[in-house]
Amino acid sequence: MDNKNPEIRLAVAKALGDSKGDEAFNALIMLIRDSDSGVRQAAIESIGKLGEPRAIEHLRHHMEKESDDAVKNAIEQSIKKLMETK
């Protein structure tokens, strides 16, 4: 996650969506604060795939700070998915 190349961070974010457990969850929570909007969007979509309802509060908090419309849309979709798994 400390890699300077956003394409690498994006690939990591996507791969973590197929993982389970606290490590993947915590890494994705960190990636939603990435400087690259594509990485943030991939991390948020992966969070939705994890099915961890505890992510909802993190996503709602991030929504208040997010300026990119595509990322905001990803947040809304992930929250919707997570609400269905509750």
N, C-alpha and C positions, 0 to 999 in steps of 0.2 A: 504494500500500500504506500510505501514511501518512494516508489519508483517515480521518476520525473516524467515519464512518458504516459500521457493520458490513455493511450490505446491499451497499454499493459494494465493500468488500473481498471479500465472498462472491462477488459477480459476477466480480470479477477472478480469484479462485481458480478458479472454474469455467471461465472463458475460457482460462486458462493451461493447462488440461488438454488443450486442442486444439492447443496450440503445441508446438514442438520446440526443442531447443537449450539451451545453458547458462543463458541469461537466464531462461527460463521455469522451469527446474529450480531455480535459485538463489532466484528469487522465491517459489516454492512452499515451499522449505525454510524460508524466513523466515516464511511465513504459517502454518506448523504451530505456531508459537509465539505466534500471535495471542491476544489476551485473550478473544475471542468463540469459543465452542465450535463454532458453526455454520461460522465461517470456517475453523477448524482442520480440521473434518471435510471441508469442500469441498476444501481444499488437499490433504489426505491422499488423498481419492478421485482428485483430478487427478493426483497423483504416480503412483498406480496406473495411470492411463491413459497416462502418458508412456512407461511401459515401460523406465525407467532403473533397472537393478539396483543401481546405486551408491546409490540412495535407501534401500535396506534397512537399512543401519546407522543412518542418520538416524532412520528410523521406529522401529527397536528402541530407540534411545536415548530417543526421545520417549515411547515406551510406558511407560517407568519413571516418568515425571513426570506423565503424564496422569491426570486424575481423572474425566473424563466417560466413561461407559460406551459411548455411541454413538461417540465419537471413538476409543476403544480398539478397538471392533469394526471401524471403518473402517481402522485401522492393521493389524489382523489380515488383513482382506480385501485390502488393498493389498500387504502383504508376500506373501501367497499368490499374487496376480497376478504380482508381480515375480519370484518364484521360478520361475514357469512360463516366463518370458521369458529366464531365464538360459541 
